[in-house]
Each structure stands twice: as structure tokens, then as C-alpha cells.
Amino acid sequence: MSASGLCQICEQREIEDGCARCGRLICEHHLEEGAGLCVECYAEVGGSWEDDDGTGQDGPGPDGVDTYEF
């Protein structure tokens, strides 16, 4: 990531990435990397999250199931 600054959760470590749900800039310690979420959002959604269109996912990208609705 090209941004620099401090994590918006701990305000101590350098920014690693941004949360895909809330947009906070966070350090690697506060990032649930597989989900692309900050630890606070990850805890709120119980380990899964919803896209803006309301479809649930366990993280960014396909869920590994070969069934898609159009």
C-alpha cells in the first residue's frame, strides 16, 4: 500500500492495508488478511460479511461454490 501513517485502531503501528468494509487504514496486527477486514468489522460480522448488494461472503472473491445467481 502506498499510504503512510498510523493504524486507525491502535494509532501505534504503520498502515498495512485498508478494511474492505469500513475503510479504516489499519496495521497488519489489526487486519484479518483472509477476509480483508479490520478486526473490529470481522468481530461484528462473526467472521463473515456482506457486500453492498446484500450477498454474504466469507471474504473477498468467490466462495468456492460453483453455483451463481444472475
C-alpha positions in Angstrom: 0.0 0.0 0.0 1.4 3.4 -0.9 -0.2 5.4 2.0 1.8 6.0 5.2 0.7 6.9 8.6 -0.6 5.2 11.8 -3.2 2.5 12.2 -6.6 4.0 12.9 -7.3 1.3 15.6 -4.1 1.2 17.7 -2.5 4.5 16.5 0.9 3.0 17.1 1.9 0.9 14.0 2.4 1.8 10.4 -0.6 1.3 8.0 -0.5 -2.1 6.1 -3.9 -2.0 4.3 -7.5 -0.7 4.4 -10.6 -2.5 5.7 -12.9 -3.6 2.8 -16.0 -2.9 4.9 -15.4 0.3 6.9 -12.4 1.8 5.1 -10.2 2.2 8.1 -6.5 2.2 7.4 -5.0 -0.5 9.6 -1.7 -2.1 10.6 -1.0 -5.8 9.9 -1.8 -6.6 13.6 -5.4 -5.4 13.2 -6.0 -6.9 9.7 -7.9 -10.2 9.2 -5.9 -10.8 6.0 -8.0 -13.6 4.5 -11.2 -11.6 4.8 -9.7 -8.2 4.1 -11.4 -6.7 7.1 -10.2 -4.9 10.2 -10.5 -7.0 13.5 -13.4 -4.8 14.6 -15.5 -5.4 11.5 -14.5 -9.0 11.5 -15.8 -9.4 15.0 -19.0 -7.5 14.3 -19.9 -9.8 11.4 -18.9 -13.0 13.1 -16.2 -14.0 10.6 -18.3 -13.3 7.5 -19.5 -10.2 5.8 -22.0 -8.9 3.2 -21.3 -7.0 0.1 -23.2 -3.8 -0.7 -25.7 -5.9 -2.7 -26.5 -8.0 0.4 -24.8 -11.2 -0.7 -22.9 -12.8 2.1 -19.3 -13.8 1.7 -16.5 -15.2 3.9 -14.1 -12.7 2.3 -13.5 -11.1 -1.0 -13.9 -13.2 -4.1 -15.8 -16.4 -4.9 -16.8 -18.7 -2.0 -15.6 -21.8 -3.8 -19.1 -23.0 -4.8 -20.0 -23.5 -8.4 -23.5 -22.0 -8.1 -24.0 -18.5 -9.2 -27.2 -16.4 -9.5 -27.6 -13.8 -12.2 
